[in-house]
């Protein structure tokens, strides 16, 4: 190896060795590219590429050898034998060509054998070139290096060709080219390092010799040739790649298009409801779609020829076959287009349409018939139904007096049916009129609209219209007509004729108007109802907002209407409502809306007001005279109305808020007394919210079982003994603890909540009473309070007695306290019945807060009242106010004479207790004897000490 290295570094130009190596690599790459193309070509075209590959390989070997000799620097002059040099290139080209043919020409590739042949061509060319040397000296050779160079060249060439065969997909084949170049360079430089030259006096110019100065021209020429071939291959490869790429893309597109076409055809055939078929020129069926068998249930083979005729309905068979024969005999002058019934798989028959078209050759002769069968059963049925419908309509039009008309667009003349005389009263129109005559009969308000509608249909693509309008009858009245028109157009779309009918819908319109009025008006008073009221209110907002004005809303209630209705009868009540409505309408200013919202509730909308109009006087003017007496069934009735007023947008920005504000004002007016008028104030909303909070708290307390009774003792003023308890409602607030009933006072005015609270108190009181009695503690008589709402349902007594019975408690242990107000108004009768029932069962009745209400003394005599409770306000002022002391003495005296027990409430001092005892009051109740406490505390207090006796008096 040192000798080879020494040869390269001392006997060669180092700077030129790289150029030789680059030339060798390029030449080898060109050779392998040609061989690669030959290997990839079709077998019959491979030789076209392998022969140039062998030629380029031989030239490359020869060029590289002589290029390397140009950088060789021996100590003697070198010349070359031209004949041996020519022999060298011929051997290189010939043997190398044989190597490529051996490797890739045959059906079976032999890349190793071919590579060895190419290596042999390399060795032969090199040693022929060595033999061609003419030097002035003796030439000797190192046999070992010569053999090593030959073996290395053969192996590397064989490896290069083998790599080319194994990796033919890699372009350009740089790897095999590098190995091939190494084989050439290794063989040359190893062999040249084994050559030794001893200078002598020999003459190297004998014979035909070429000096070294002539070598560069040959090398350059050969290099240019190889370079040209390489560039040509590269250009050719690029062109081939471009063409191949375009062809591949085009082929890919064609394949994709073909696939889409096949897919389209497959789906078209599969989804096509029609049955395609083919026939020979003589009319015999030669092919048919498999769908025939699916639909008809007969194999396609049996339908060929004339077998299809057997599946045709017997009534249609002769006509269908005869028509087909006529079309065939006419040689396709006319296409086939017939209808007949075809038997189905289930034995039924369906209408089908058979069509066929002939395909002709260049001479006009029929080559093939192409046809289809289409199921038109529904279409035929529809046509049949249409004809039947038209006939029915023709007969019905005579019976219903529809006015049939026929308008010719070419002449603008209209032909009329006989009903033009019976409906509109124009007998002369039966002979025909102009279109203008019809237009002139239209109502002026409808004419332009209808003409525009018909014009739109004429100028567009539509074929029908439907319109409502009014038309003048011969007697001058306007009738509402419903007009239907169906247009017939020519092939190019031009209107030719329109036919239709006029239907007199005047009666229907009147009914619709009546229904519309009924939907928006109160049937009793004829006033706008709640729905129309809402529409008018919204409209008033819109108009007032645009004009910068306000809208007033007054809500009104007839005071005591239910009692009036119950007492005088519904007919009288209806008469009162009608009279109120009429009087309100009479007093309402122009533009105002008076509505009945339901029951005895009315409302008045006052649009376009100024802010200064928000005065009570405005409402008073509308109510003026409304309460004047009415004569009803021989009795004089003077209705009274309470009113609440609100102003938009001050009191509410929308209809719901304004209505709520007016209702709050009405609620305040009714609370103030019959015939009151109140305007809305923000405090009313706060009060309403406070009431709503009370109701919500009461409901939640009931739901959470937080309602509990507290008991306040009742003491005999003579003995100081405990004679009873009053159960007072308390409820547990989540944040504030135990709360009195006043915190939910609004709940006692609510019919539903009042009953629920009383029932819960009764349930708890009876449970405590049972527990006390079971423990041996006698609390005396326990009192509970009843509110007006408890009596409204009419079953208060039954609810109390049923619970007493269920608990096993004697009714005499229970006392019911009621206030004087329950005896007033419409509840008087149910209250009397309930108290009588309870008293008869043993329940004691106590009249609470006596002297503060408006109850008649007659109630003390007529109703079963056992106990009178003196109100705490009189008791508190007894020591200081002689008048209050006199009232207390009078009540006690009255009760004693009537045989009733007296109970003084609010006793807080010894002096009050002593004075009451002196007056003869029976029982005292107040803080002096104990506050209201829970049931357990009552037990403890009663067991710990006796209750205080009033002033020690017996």
Residue pairs with C-beta under 8 A, 6 or more apart in sequence:
3 142
3 145
3 193
3 194
4 145
4 189
4 190
4 193
6 193
7 189
7 192
7 193
8 14
8 17
8 189
8 193
11 72
11 73
11 74
12 68
12 71
12 72
12 73
13 71
13 73
16 70
16 71
17 71
19 67
20 64
20 67
20 68
20 71
20 185
21 181
21 185
23 63
23 64
23 67
23 223
24 60
24 64
24 67
24 181
24 184
24 185
25 177
25 178
25 181
26 226
26 227
26 230
27 56
27 59
27 60
27 63
27 64
27 181
27 223
27 226
27 230
28 60
28 160
28 177
28 178
28 180
28 181
28 184
29 172
29 173
29 174
29 177
29 230
30 56
30 60
30 226
30 227
30 229
30 230
30 233
31 53
31 56
31 57
31 60
31 177
31 180
32 53
32 160
32 164
32 172
32 173
32 176
32 177
32 180
33 171
33 172
33 173
33 230
33 233
33 234
33 237
34 49
34 50
34 52
34 53
34 56
34 229
34 233
35 49
35 50
35 53
35 100
35 103
35 104
35 161
35 164
36 164
36 168
36 171
36 173
37 49
37 233
37 237
38 46
38 47
38 48
38 49
38 50
38 53
38 100
38 104
39 46
39 49
39 104
39 109
39 164
39 165
39 168
40 168
41 48
41 49
43 107
46 104
46 105
47 101
47 105
50 97
50 100
50 101
50 104
50 105
51 97
52 229
53 97
53 100
54 93
54 94
54 96
54 97
54 98
54 99
54 100
54 101
55 93
55 96
55 97
56 226
56 229
57 92
57 93
57 96
57 97
57 99
57 100
57 118
57 121
58 89
58 90
58 91
58 92
58 93
58 94
58 95
58 96
58 97
58 121
58 125
59 89
59 92
59 93
59 222
59 225
59 226
60 184
60 226
61 92
61 96
61 121
61 122
61 125
61 126
61 184
62 88
62 89
62 92
62 125
62 129
62 222
63 219
63 222
63 223
63 226
64 184
64 185
64 188
65 88
65 125
65 126
65 129
65 188
66 129
66 215
66 218
66 219
66 222
67 219
67 223
68 185
68 188
68 189
68 192
69 78
69 129
69 212
69 215
70 212
70 215
70 216
70 219
72 78
72 192
74 135
74 197
75 197
75 199
76 135
76 136
76 137
76 197
76 199
77 135
77 136
77 204
77 212
78 133
78 134
78 135
78 204
78 212
79 133
79 134
79 135
79 204
79 205
79 209
79 210
79 211
79 212
80 129
80 132
80 133
80 134
80 209
80 210
80 212
80 215
81 131
81 132
81 133
81 134
81 207
81 208
81 209
81 210
82 132
82 208
82 209
82 210
83 132
83 208
84 128
84 129
84 131
84 132
85 128
85 129
85 132
85 210
87 128
88 124
88 125
88 126
88 128
88 129
88 132
89 125
91 121
91 124
91 125
91 128
92 121
92 122
92 124
92 125
93 121
94 121
95 117
95 118
95 120
95 121
95 124
96 117
96 118
96 121
96 122
98 117
98 121
99 114
99 115
99 116
99 117
99 118
99 119
99 120
99 121
99 157
99 161
100 114
100 118
101 114
102 110
102 113
102 114
102 117
103 109
103 110
103 111
103 113
103 114
103 115
103 117
103 161
103 165
104 111
104 114
104 165
109 165
111 158
111 161
111 162
111 164
111 165
111 166
112 158
112 161
112 162
114 161
115 157
115 158
115 159
115 160
115 161
115 162
116 154
116 157
116 158
118 157
118 161
119 153
119 154
119 155
119 156
119 157
119 158
119 183
119 187
120 154
122 153
122 157
122 183
122 184
122 187
123 149
123 150
123 153
123 154
123 187
126 149
126 153
126 187
126 188
126 191
127 146
127 191
130 191
130 192
130 195
133 139
134 204
134 205
134 206
134 207
134 209
135 197
135 202
135 204
136 199
136 200
136 201
136 202
136 203
136 204
137 197
137 198
137 199
137 200
137 202
138 197
138 198
138 200
138 202
139 195
139 196
139 197
140 195
140 196
140 197
140 198
141 194
141 195
141 196
142 193
142 194
142 195
142 196
143 194
144 194
145 190
145 191
145 193
145 194
146 191
146 194
148 190
149 186
149 187
149 188
149 190
149 191
149 194
150 187
150 191
152 183
152 186
152 187
152 190
153 183
153 184
153 186
153 187
154 183
155 183
156 179
156 180
156 182
156 183
156 186
157 180
157 183
159 179
159 183
160 176
160 177
160 179
160 180
160 183
161 176
161 180
163 173
163 175
163 176
163 179
164 173
164 176
167 173
167 175
167 176
171 237
269 276
269 289
272 291
273 374
273 375
274 372
274 373
274 374
274 375
275 288
275 289
275 291
275 292
275 295
275 372
275 373
275 374
276 288
276 289
276 370
276 371
276 372
277 285
277 287
277 288
277 289
277 292
277 371
277 372
277 373
278 285
278 286
278 287
278 288
278 368
278 369
278 370
278 371
279 285
279 286
279 356
279 368
279 369
279 371
280 286
280 368
280 369
281 328
281 365
281 366
281 367
281 368
281 369
282 328
283 324
283 325
283 328
283 369
284 304
284 305
284 306
285 303
285 304
285 305
285 306
285 307
285 308
286 304
287 304
288 300
288 303
288 304
288 308
289 300
290 300
292 298
292 300
292 303
292 373
293 299
293 300
294 345
295 342
295 344
295 345
295 375
296 303
296 311
296 342
296 343
296 344
296 345
297 344
297 345
297 346
298 307
298 310
298 311
302 310
303 311
306 321
309 317
309 320
309 321
311 342
311 343
312 320
312 321
312 340
312 341
312 342
312 343
313 340
313 341
313 342
313 343
313 349
315 341
316 340
316 341
317 340
319 338
319 340
320 338
320 340
320 354
323 336
323 338
324 336
324 338
324 354
327 334
327 335
327 336
327 356
328 369
331 358
331 365
331 366
332 357
332 358
332 360
332 366
332 369
335 355
335 356
335 357
335 358
336 354
336 355
336 356
336 357
336 371
337 353
337 354
337 355
338 353
338 354
339 351
339 352
339 353
339 354
339 376
339 380
340 351
340 352
340 354
341 349
341 350
341 351
341 352
342 349
342 350
342 351
342 352
342 373
343 349
344 350
350 375
350 377
351 375
351 376
351 377
351 379
351 380
351 381
352 373
352 374
352 375
352 376
352 377
353 373
353 374
353 376
354 371
354 372
354 373
355 371
355 372
355 374
356 369
356 370
356 371
356 372
357 369
357 370
357 371
358 366
358 367
358 368
358 369
358 370
359 366
359 367
359 368
359 369
359 370
360 366
360 367
361 367
396 402
397 404
397 417
397 419
397 501
398 418
398 419
400 503
401 419
401 422
401 423
401 504
402 417
402 419
402 501
402 502
402 503
403 416
403 417
403 419
403 420
403 423
403 424
403 501
403 502
403 503
403 504
404 416
404 417
404 419
404 499
404 500
404 501
405 414
405 415
405 416
405 417
405 499
405 500
405 501
405 502
406 414
406 415
406 497
406 498
406 499
407 413
407 414
407 435
407 485
407 497
407 498
407 499
407 500
408 414
408 415
408 496
408 497
409 458
409 495
409 496
409 497
409 498
410 496
412 434
412 435
412 436
413 432
413 433
413 434
413 435
414 432
414 433
414 434
414 435
414 437
414 438
415 432
416 429
416 430
416 432
416 433
417 430
418 430
420 426
420 427
420 429
420 430
421 427
421 429
421 430
423 473
423 479
423 502
423 504
424 441
424 471
424 473
424 474
424 479
425 473
425 474
425 475
426 474
429 437
439 447
439 451
441 471
441 472
442 450
442 469
442 470
442 471
442 472
443 469
443 470
443 471
443 472
443 478
445 470
446 469
446 470
449 469
450 467
450 469
453 465
453 467
454 465
454 467
454 485
456 462
457 463
457 464
457 465
457 485
457 487
458 487
458 495
461 493
462 487
463 486
463 487
463 488
463 489
464 484
464 485
464 486
464 487
465 483
465 484
465 485
466 482
466 483
466 484
466 485
467 482
467 483
468 480
468 481
468 482
468 483
468 505
469 480
469 481
469 483
470 478
470 479
470 480
470 481
471 478
471 479
471 481
471 502
472 478
472 479
473 479
479 504
479 506
480 504
480 505
480 506
480 508
480 509
481 502
481 503
481 504
481 505
482 502
482 503
482 505
483 500
483 501
483 502
483 503
484 500
484 501
484 503
485 498
485 499
485 500
486 498
486 499
486 500
487 495
487 497
487 498
488 495
488 496
488 497
488 498
488 499
489 495
489 496
490 496
519 531
520 528
520 529
520 531
520 532
520 535
521 527
521 528
521 529
521 532
522 528
522 529
522 581
522 595
522 596
524 574
524 577
524 578
524 596
525 577
525 578
525 581
525 582
525 596
526 581
527 581
527 585
527 594
527 595
527 596
527 602
528 536
528 593
528 594
528 595
528 596
529 595
529 596
529 597
530 595
530 597
530 598
532 595
533 593
533 595
533 597
533 603
533 605
534 655
536 593
536 595
536 605
537 551
537 553
537 593
537 605
537 655
537 658
537 659
538 655
540 551
540 593
540 605
540 607
540 608
540 648
541 551
541 648
541 654
541 655
543 607
543 608
544 550
544 551
544 607
544 608
544 609
544 648
547 608
549 607
549 608
549 609
549 610
550 608
550 609
550 610
550 611
550 613
550 614
550 647
550 648
550 649
550 650
551 605
551 606
551 607
551 608
551 609
551 647
551 648
551 658
552 604
552 605
552 606
552 609
552 613
552 614
552 618
552 645
552 646
552 647
552 648
553 603
553 604
553 605
553 606
553 645
553 646
553 647
553 648
553 658
553 659
553 661
553 662
554 603
554 604
554 606
554 619
554 622
554 643
554 644
554 645
554 662
555 597
555 601
555 602
555 603
555 643
555 644
555 645
555 659
555 662
555 663
555 665
555 666
556 584
556 601
556 602
556 603
556 604
556 623
556 641
556 642
556 643
556 644
556 666
557 600
557 601
557 602
557 641
557 642
557 666
557 670
558 564
558 576
558 577
558 580
558 600
558 639
558 640
558 641
559 639
559 640
559 641
559 642
559 670
559 674
559 675
560 640
560 674
561 573
561 576
561 599
561 600
561 639
562 600
562 826
563 825
563 826
564 572
564 573
564 576
564 637
564 639
565 572
565 573
566 826
568 632
568 633
568 635
568 637
569 633
572 632
572 633
572 637
575 630
575 632
576 630
576 632
576 637
576 639
577 596
577 600
579 630
579 639
580 602
580 626
580 639
580 641
581 594
581 596
581 602
583 625
583 626
583 628
584 594
584 602
584 604
584 622
584 623
584 626
585 594
586 625
587 621
587 622
587 623
587 624
587 625
587 626
588 594
588 604
588 606
588 622
589 606
591 607
591 608
592 604
592 605
592 606
592 607
593 604
593 605
593 607
594 602
594 603
594 604
595 602
595 603
595 604
595 605
596 602
596 603
597 603
602 641
603 662
604 622
606 613
606 618
609 618
609 647
611 647
611 650
614 645
614 647
614 650
614 679
616 645
616 677
616 679
618 645
619 643
619 645
619 677
619 679
620 677
623 641
623 643
623 677
626 639
626 641
627 638
627 639
627 640
627 641
627 675
628 638
629 636
629 637
629 638
630 636
630 637
630 638
630 639
631 637
640 674
640 675
641 675
642 666
642 669
642 670
642 674
642 675
642 676
642 677
643 665
643 666
643 669
643 676
643 677
643 678
644 662
644 663
644 664
644 665
644 666
644 667
644 668
644 669
644 677
644 678
644 679
644 680
645 662
645 665
645 677
645 678
645 679
645 680
646 652
646 658
646 659
646 661
646 662
646 665
646 679
646 680
647 680
648 658
651 657
651 658
651 661
651 662
651 680
652 658
652 659
652 660
652 661
660 685
661 680
661 684
661 685
662 680
664 680
664 684
664 685
664 687
664 688
665 678
665 679
665 680
665 681
665 684
666 678
667 684
667 688
668 678
668 684
668 687
669 676
669 677
669 678
670 676
672 678
678 684
690 746
691 746
694 743
694 744
694 745
694 746
694 747
695 744
695 746
695 747
695 750
695 753
697 731
697 733
697 743
697 744
698 731
698 744
698 746
698 747
698 750
698 753
698 757
699 753
700 706
701 707
701 731
701 732
701 744
702 753
702 756
702 757
702 760
706 731
706 732
706 733
707 729
707 730
707 731
707 757
707 760
707 761
707 764
708 730
708 731
708 732
708 764
708 934
709 727
709 728
709 729
709 730
709 761
709 764
709 765
709 768
709 935
710 727
710 728
710 729
710 730
710 738
710 932
710 933
710 934
711 725
711 726
711 727
711 728
711 768
711 779
711 782
711 932
711 933
711 934
711 935
711 938
712 725
712 726
712 728
712 925
712 930
712 931
712 932
712 933
713 722
713 724
713 725
713 925
713 929
713 930
713 938
713 941
713 947
714 722
714 723
714 724
714 725
714 726
714 780
714 783
714 903
714 923
714 924
714 925
714 929
715 721
715 722
715 723
715 923
715 924
715 925
715 929
715 947
715 948
715 949
715 950
716 723
716 922
716 923
717 904
717 913
717 916
717 917
717 921
717 922
717 923
717 924
717 949
717 950
717 953
718 917
718 922
718 949
718 950
718 953
718 954
719 949
719 954
720 946
720 947
720 948
720 949
720 950
721 946
721 947
722 779
722 780
722 942
722 946
722 947
723 780
723 781
723 923
724 779
724 780
724 781
724 782
724 783
724 815
724 923
725 779
725 780
725 781
725 782
725 783
725 938
726 782
726 783
726 817
726 925
726 932
727 761
727 764
727 765
727 782
727 783
727 784
727 785
728 740
728 741
728 785
728 932
729 740
729 741
729 757
729 761
729 785
730 738
730 739
730 740
730 741
730 932
731 738
731 739
731 741
731 743
731 744
732 738
732 739
733 739
733 743
741 748
747 753
747 754
747 757
748 754
748 757
748 787
748 789
749 789
750 789
751 789
751 792
751 793
752 789
753 789
754 787
754 788
754 789
754 790
755 789
755 790
755 793
758 784
758 785
758 786
758 787
758 790
759 799
761 784
761 785
762 784
762 799
762 800
762 803
763 803
765 782
765 784
766 803
766 804
766 807
766 809
767 807
768 935
769 779
769 782
769 807
769 809
769 813
770 807
770 808
770 809
771 935
772 778
772 779
772 935
772 939
773 809
775 939
777 939
777 942
777 943
779 938
779 942
781 812
781 813
781 814
781 815
781 844
782 813
782 814
782 815
783 814
783 815
783 816
783 817
783 844
783 846
784 814
784 815
784 816
784 817
785 816
785 817
785 818
785 848
786 796
786 816
786 817
786 818
786 822
787 822
788 821
788 822
788 827
790 796
791 822
791 827
791 830
791 831
791 834
792 827
792 830
794 830
794 833
794 834
796 834
797 833
797 834
797 835
797 837
797 838
797 841
798 837
800 814
800 816
800 838
800 843
801 811
801 837
801 838
801 841
801 843
804 810
804 811
804 814
810 842
811 838
811 841
811 842
811 843
812 842
812 843
812 844
814 843
814 844
815 843
815 844
815 845
815 846
815 866
815 867
816 835
816 838
816 843
816 844
816 845
816 846
817 846
817 847
817 848
817 869
818 831
818 835
818 845
818 846
818 847
818 848
819 847
819 848
819 849
819 853
820 847
820 849
820 850
820 852
820 853
820 854
820 855
820 859
821 853
821 854
821 855
822 831
823 831
823 832
823 855
823 856
823 859
823 863
824 853
824 854
824 855
832 862
832 863
835 845
835 863
835 864
835 865
836 863
836 864
838 845
838 864
839 845
839 864
839 866
840 864
844 866
844 867
845 863
845 864
845 865
845 866
845 867
846 865
846 866
846 867
846 868
846 869
846 903
847 855
847 859
847 860
847 865
847 867
847 868
847 869
848 869
849 869
849 871
849 905
850 868
850 869
850 870
850 871
850 891
851 870
851 871
851 874
851 887
851 891
852 871
852 873
857 894
859 865
860 868
860 894
860 898
860 900
861 898
865 900
866 900
866 901
867 900
867 901
867 902
867 903
868 891
868 894
868 895
868 900
868 901
868 902
868 903
869 902
869 903
869 904
869 905
870 888
870 891
870 892
870 902
870 903
870 904
870 905
870 921
871 905
871 906
872 905
872 906
872 926
873 884
873 906
874 884
874 887
874 888
874 891
875 888
875 904
875 905
875 906
875 907
875 912
875 916
875 926
876 906
876 908
876 912
877 884
877 885
878 884
878 885
878 888
878 912
878 915
878 916
879 885
879 909
879 911
879 912
879 915
885 915
888 904
888 916
888 919
888 921
889 919
891 902
892 902
892 919
892 920
892 921
893 920
895 901
895 902
896 902
896 920
901 922
901 923
902 920
902 921
902 922
902 923
903 921
903 922
903 923
903 924
903 925
904 912
904 916
904 921
904 923
904 924
904 925
904 926
905 925
905 926
906 925
906 926
907 913
907 916
907 924
907 925
907 926
907 927
907 928
907 929
908 926
908 927
908 928
909 928
910 928
910 950
910 951
912 926
912 928
913 924
913 928
913 950
913 951
914 950
914 951
914 953
916 924
916 950
917 950
917 951
917 953
918 953
924 950
928 948
929 947
929 948
930 941
930 947
933 941
